[in-house]
Amino acid sequence: MKYEIFQYDRIYEIIKHKIESGLMPKGTVLPSYTDLCKEYKVSNKTIRRVVTMLSDAGLIETKERQLSVVIFNQTDLKSDSSDNLKKPDVSVMTDILKTAEILCYPFICHGISLCSKSDWDIPEKIVQQLNPKLPKNFWQNSKLFWRFFIARCENELSLHTVDALGFLELEYRENNFDSRITYKQTLIDFIQKSRTAAPTSSVIKDFLTDIHSITISRDDFQCYVPADSPFRVGVQGLDQWMKTAAERYSSVYLDILGLISIGYYQPGDRLPSHAQMQKQYGVSVNTTTQAIQCLQKWGVVKSIRGKGIFVSKDIQALKDIQVDPRLIASHIRRYFDCLDLLSLTAEGAAYHAAEHVSYEKIRLLIQRLAEAKKYGSLYQPAPVVLLEFLTENIPYVALQAIYTIILKNYRIGRKIPKLINSTNTSGKHKIYRKCVEAANVLMNGDQNAFARQAAEMFRYTHELIIEECKRLGYWKTVKDIYDGSQLWK
């Protein structure tokens, strides 16, 4: 199926982390192609490509007519004298650590809260492999322990974003054997208690505070990274993993459909030329050609040689267009992930943005919200205006780069057919009112209230959009194609 082209990297990452975390230790025999196809619900071709990628990465060994075998061994990791590692850039590292505090902490807390009794089997197995006598191996597995809780949130966008911060390749160095013993025991105690009774938010907070005091807050706790690590050169290429050929052209035609649905393009209007679309969307002429061909096939646009591309005047054709949800499932899944990411992190991001914003920028925000009132959509332009404001004023470079990606993905909403409509007027007014109220309390100097209200608005919008996507059938389609539990199980 067409959507399988989005699965290669995803399945590769799942199996790769199973191997690197020790859940599939050296000598483990991989399931057959048939069993892997059933487990991940993809074709034999997809699994063969994943196996090739794992083999090329030196994680497994493949032989003709035999099942693949894991050859990666954590205990082979050489300790402490990696000559290619460098000290991080202090200013860049500080920026990423502040970003991680705002981004990772809410996801770890949420992931912990989602764990049921049996879910604790995986982190417990990782902790059992923490060998205090092998510091490098110890801290590498420790990072995978925390990554599990982010993966438990079943948010692929957040998992890729957190991985892009560079923590997995960061090497901790310290010579305190007793502290590693204490650290491991702290994890074991927390897991055992959590199996008995789900931890409250205050228990989780106390646990994370204890871990912080045992690790990075200590004076003898140092770290080293590769020369090209984000801790030295900053966060780069956050959205590169998203860009498949099919997504590029579907993104173009979906955006044009969305602009037509909100009235930006009217029947009979001339669309931008191929050259203009290439510049606007950052794609090739082949991509825009494929996109326009799709729209022509559906009767949405007409191409007239020597004159240009025009929106169809057939109003009924524009209303009746049907897009197979499977063709846009990757876009919708990323949109859901974006809404989830924003719901969990907006309060922290909003507070830090509010700390550094000027009176003039707040006044401009209120003005832009007033201008947005004249436009209508499911989620209103007001949240986009507020999100743009946060993104522009976040004081941390890494977090600002991440929120730029969130903003880009938030706009996917207008590309989802029929999501933008004229119903639920009261919901739209409520969203707009929440945005204006948040801006007004910021103008009055209450940064905490602004952060809380902004986060509440994004959570409310998230819930409203999920309800609408369920009504339209998108939610079930995405859940059928993307099993989020595969990220952590």
Secondary structure in CASP SS format (residue, H / E / C, confidence):
PFRMAT SS
TARGET T0000
AUTHOR 0000-0000-0000
METHOD secondary structure of the structure
MODEL  1
M C 1.00
K H 1.00
Y H 1.00
E H 1.00
I H 1.00
F H 1.00
Q C 1.00
Y H 1.00
D H 1.00
R H 1.00
I H 1.00
Y H 1.00
E H 1.00
I H 1.00
I H 1.00
K H 1.00
H H 1.00
K H 1.00
I H 1.00
E H 1.00
S C 1.00
G C 1.00
L C 1.00
M C 1.00
P C 1.00
K C 1.00
G C 1.00
T C 1.00
V E 1.00
L C 1.00
P C 1.00
S C 1.00
Y H 1.00
T H 1.00
D H 1.00
L H 1.00
C H 1.00
K H 1.00
E H 1.00
Y H 1.00
K C 1.00
V C 1.00
S C 1.00
N H 1.00
K H 1.00
T H 1.00
I H 1.00
R H 1.00
R H 1.00
V H 1.00
V H 1.00
T H 1.00
M H 1.00
L H 1.00
S H 1.00
D H 1.00
A C 1.00
G C 1.00
L C 1.00
I E 1.00
E E 1.00
T C 1.00
K C 1.00
E C 1.00
R C 1.00
Q C 1.00
L C 1.00
S C 1.00
V E 1.00
V E 1.00
I C 1.00
F C 1.00
N C 1.00
Q H 1.00
T H 1.00
D H 1.00
L C 1.00
K C 1.00
S C 1.00
D C 1.00
S C 1.00
S C 1.00
D C 1.00
N C 1.00
L E 1.00
K E 1.00
K C 1.00
P C 1.00
D C 1.00
V H 1.00
S H 1.00
V H 1.00
M H 1.00
T H 1.00
D H 1.00
I H 1.00
L H 1.00
K H 1.00
T H 1.00
A H 1.00
E H 1.00
I H 1.00
L H 1.00
C H 1.00
Y H 1.00
P H 1.00
F H 1.00
I H 1.00
C H 1.00
H H 1.00
G H 1.00
I H 1.00
S H 1.00
L H 1.00
C C 1.00
S C 1.00
K C 1.00
S H 1.00
D H 1.00
W H 1.00
D H 1.00
I H 1.00
P H 1.00
E H 1.00
K H 1.00
I H 1.00
V H 1.00
Q H 1.00
Q C 1.00
L C 1.00
N C 1.00
P C 1.00
K C 1.00
L C 1.00
P H 1.00
K H 1.00
N H 1.00
F H 1.00
W H 1.00
Q H 1.00
N H 1.00
S H 1.00
K H 1.00
L H 1.00
F H 1.00
W H 1.00
R H 1.00
F H 1.00
F H 1.00
I H 1.00
A H 1.00
R H 1.00
C C 1.00
E C 1.00
N C 1.00
E H 1.00
L H 1.00
S H 1.00
L H 1.00
H H 1.00
T H 1.00
V H 1.00
D H 1.00
A C 1.00
L C 1.00
G C 1.00
F H 1.00
L H 1.00
E H 1.00
L C 1.00
E E 1.00
Y E 1.00
R E 1.00
E C 1.00
N C 1.00
N C 1.00
F H 1.00
D H 1.00
S H 1.00
R H 1.00
I H 1.00
T H 1.00
Y H 1.00
K H 1.00
Q H 1.00
T H 1.00
L H 1.00
I H 1.00
D H 1.00
F H 1.00
I H 1.00
Q H 1.00
K H 1.00
S H 1.00
R H 1.00
T H 1.00
A C 1.00
A C 1.00
P C 1.00
T C 1.00
S H 1.00
S H 1.00
V H 1.00
I H 1.00
K H 1.00
D H 1.00
F H 1.00
L H 1.00
T H 1.00
D H 1.00
I H 1.00
H H 1.00
S H 1.00
I H 1.00
T C 1.00
I C 1.00
S C 1.00
R C 1.00
D C 1.00
D C 1.00
F C 1.00
Q E 1.00
C E 1.00
Y E 1.00
V E 1.00
P E 1.00
A C 1.00
D C 1.00
S C 1.00
P H 1.00
F H 1.00
R H 1.00
V H 1.00
G C 1.00
V C 1.00
Q C 1.00
G C 1.00
L C 1.00
D C 1.00
Q H 1.00
W H 1.00
M H 1.00
K C 1.00
T C 1.00
A H 1.00
A H 1.00
E H 1.00
R H 1.00
Y H 1.00
S H 1.00
S H 1.00
V H 1.00
Y H 1.00
L H 1.00
D H 1.00
I H 1.00
L H 1.00
G H 1.00
L H 1.00
I H 1.00
S H 1.00
I C 1.00
G C 1.00
Y C 1.00
Y C 1.00
Q C 1.00
P C 1.00
G C 1.00
D C 1.00
R E 1.00
L C 1.00
P C 1.00
S C 1.00
H H 1.00
A H 1.00
Q H 1.00
M H 1.00
Q H 1.00
K H 1.00
Q H 1.00
Y H 1.00
G C 1.00
V C 1.00
S C 1.00
V H 1.00
N H 1.00
T H 1.00
T H 1.00
T H 1.00
Q H 1.00
A H 1.00
I H 1.00
Q H 1.00
C H 1.00
L H 1.00
Q H 1.00
K H 1.00
W C 1.00
G C 1.00
V C 1.00
V E 1.00
K E 1.00
S E 1.00
I E 1.00
R C 1.00
G C 1.00
K C 1.00
G E 1.00
I E 1.00
F E 1.00
V E 1.00
S C 1.00
K C 1.00
D C 1.00
I H 1.00
Q H 1.00
A H 1.00
L H 1.00
K H 1.00
D H 1.00
I C 1.00
Q C 1.00
V C 1.00
D C 1.00
P H 1.00
R H 1.00
L H 1.00
I H 1.00
A H 1.00
S H 1.00
H H 1.00
I H 1.00
R H 1.00
R H 1.00
Y H 1.00
F H 1.00
D H 1.00
C H 1.00
L H 1.00
D H 1.00
L H 1.00
L H 1.00
S H 1.00
L H 1.00
T H 1.00
A H 1.00
E H 1.00
G H 1.00
A H 1.00
A H 1.00
Y H 1.00
H H 1.00
A H 1.00
A H 1.00
E H 1.00
H H 1.00
V C 1.00
S C 1.00
Y H 1.00
E H 1.00
K H 1.00
I H 1.00
R H 1.00
L H 1.00
L H 1.00
I H 1.00
Q H 1.00
R H 1.00
L H 1.00
A H 1.00
E H 1.00
A H 1.00
K C 1.00
K C 1.00
Y C 1.00
G C 1.00
S C 1.00
L C 1.00
Y C 1.00
Q C 1.00
P C 1.00
A H 1.00
P H 1.00
V H 1.00
V H 1.00
L H 1.00
L H 1.00
E H 1.00
F H 1.00
L H 1.00
T H 1.00
E H 1.00
N H 1.00
I C 1.00
P C 1.00
Y C 1.00
V H 1.00
A H 1.00
L H 1.00
Q H 1.00
A H 1.00
I H 1.00
Y H 1.00
T H 1.00
I H 1.00
I H 1.00
L H 1.00
K H 1.00
N H 1.00
Y H 1.00
R H 1.00
I H 1.00
G H 1.00
R H 1.00
K H 1.00
I C 1.00
P C 1.00
K C 1.00
L C 1.00
I C 1.00
N C 1.00
S C 1.00
T C 1.00
N C 1.00
T H 1.00
S H 1.00
G H 1.00
K H 1.00
H H 1.00
K H 1.00
I H 1.00
Y H 1.00
R H 1.00
K H 1.00
C H 1.00
V H 1.00
E H 1.00
A H 1.00
A H 1.00
N H 1.00
V H 1.00
L H 1.00
M H 1.00
N C 1.00
G C 1.00
D C 1.00
Q H 1.00
N H 1.00
A H 1.00
F H 1.00
A H 1.00
R H 1.00
Q H 1.00
A H 1.00
A H 1.00
E H 1.00
M H 1.00
F H 1.00
R H 1.00
Y H 1.00
T H 1.00
H H 1.00
E H 1.00
L H 1.00
I H 1.00
I H 1.00
E H 1.00
E H 1.00
C H 1.00
K H 1.00
R H 1.00
L H 1.00
G C 1.00
Y H 1.00
W H 1.00
K H 1.00
T H 1.00
V H 1.00
K H 1.00
D H 1.00
I H 1.00
Y C 1.00
D C 1.00
G H 1.00
S H 1.00
Q H 1.00
L H 1.00
W C 1.00
K C 1.00
END
